[in-house]
Amino acid sequence: MIRYPVPRYNLSMDRTAAQLLEEARRLPPEEFNWLIGELLQAGDGSSDAEIEASWKAEVERRVADADAGTGATASWQEVEPPLRARLNR
């Protein structure tokens, strides 16, 4: 994970959250991922290990639900069009 201050983030706080989000979406993927990670950690003070453990537990829960036939599922035909639309933005 990148751990360095990025000068462009030290801008005036006069902008709205929507404007910041639009600017963040234009970042290179590596910087965008770093920013998301920092925001997530800042939100609740969780460490990388805690976040990783939470994701692992969530994945295990979803796999157990799928194995039991109680999880929400969707076919590729349902999922593909919105994914492609999102990727083509």
RAJOMO-V668759 format. One record per pair of residues at least 6 apart in sequence whose ideal C-beta (glycine too) atoms are under 8 Angstrom apart, sorted by the first residue. I is the first residue (numbers start at 1). GAP is how many residues later the second one is. Records with the same first field share a line. If there is no record, write none. Layout:
I = GAP + GAP
//
This chain:
1 = 33 + 36 + 47
2 = 28 + 29 + 32
6 = 25 + 28
9 = 26
15 = 8
24 = 8 + 11
25 = 7
27 = 8
40 = 6 + 11
41 = 6 + 7 + 10
46 = 8
62 = 9
65 = 6 + 7
66 = 7
//
